[in-house]
Amino acid sequence: MDPEDLTPLDPAYASMLRVKFGIVAAVLLAGASVAEIAIPGYTGAVWLPVGLFALWLLIRMPMRRYAARGYSLEGERLRVVRGILFRSDSVVPFGRVQHIDVDQGPLERAFGLATLTVHTAGTHNASVSLPGLAQADAGAIREDIRAAIRRDTQ
């Protein structure tokens, strides 16, 4: 299956990532500012590299992470692809699903997003998470998987 066959995540996920990275950048810049005050005379030796890194976090990283994730629901399985440096391609057959969670953190609620987590039998890597779904889409995927499980057990 080609990566082009994947369904992209909700575009609001990129905005939410930008806010998350903005929080990290603000903490880094605050720490850099404290370090600059501690250095006698303003040199910019700490603030400048941290500022450049913060810009990279805010501008480039959210779109890279957004573009590196996707999913597909084909047949009786869920495929989740993620990763920039280390790629992960997980396939979960519906017959192995034990239960399904739809979770939302505060930022996800603010952006109308949810994370779908599919738990399977087993101990190692027994769950697959799919963040960045619209809340309605996560609920619909959960119901599709539940309906497929019911068909298999009847």
Residue pairs with C-beta under 8 A, 6 or more apart in sequence:
1 72
1 74
1 79
3 70
3 81
5 72
6 70
6 71
6 72
6 79
6 81
7 70
7 71
7 72
7 73
8 66
8 69
8 70
9 66
9 69
9 70
9 71
9 131
9 132
9 133
10 112
10 113
10 132
10 133
10 134
10 137
11 66
12 111
12 112
12 113
12 134
13 66
13 69
13 111
13 113
13 131
13 132
14 62
14 63
14 66
15 62
15 111
16 107
16 108
16 110
16 111
16 113
16 132
17 61
17 62
17 65
17 66
18 58
18 62
19 107
20 107
21 57
21 58
21 61
21 62
22 57
22 58
24 57
25 53
25 54
25 57
25 58
28 50
28 53
28 54
29 47
29 50
29 51
29 54
31 50
32 46
32 47
32 50
32 51
33 47
35 46
35 47
36 42
36 43
36 44
36 45
36 46
36 47
39 45
39 46
64 84
65 84
66 132
68 81
68 82
68 83
68 84
68 87
69 80
69 81
69 82
69 131
69 132
70 80
70 81
70 82
71 78
71 79
71 80
71 81
71 130
72 78
72 79
73 79
73 141
73 144
76 93
76 94
76 95
76 148
76 152
77 91
77 92
77 93
77 94
78 91
78 92
78 94
78 118
78 128
78 130
78 141
78 145
79 89
79 90
79 91
79 92
80 88
80 89
80 90
80 92
80 128
80 129
80 130
81 87
81 88
81 89
81 90
82 88
90 125
90 128
92 118
92 120
92 128
94 145
94 148
94 149
94 152
95 149
95 152
96 120
96 121
97 118
97 119
97 120
97 145
97 149
98 119
98 120
98 121
99 119
100 116
100 117
100 118
100 119
100 142
100 145
100 146
101 116
101 117
101 119
102 114
102 115
102 116
102 117
102 135
102 138
102 139
102 142
103 114
103 115
103 117
104 113
104 114
104 115
104 135
105 115
108 114
108 115
108 131
112 134
112 135
113 131
113 132
113 133
113 134
113 135
114 133
114 134
114 135
114 138
114 139
115 129
115 130
115 131
115 132
115 133
115 138
116 129
116 130
116 133
116 138
116 141
116 142
117 127
117 128
117 129
117 130
118 127
118 128
118 130
118 145
119 126
119 127
120 126
120 127
120 128
130 138
130 141
133 141
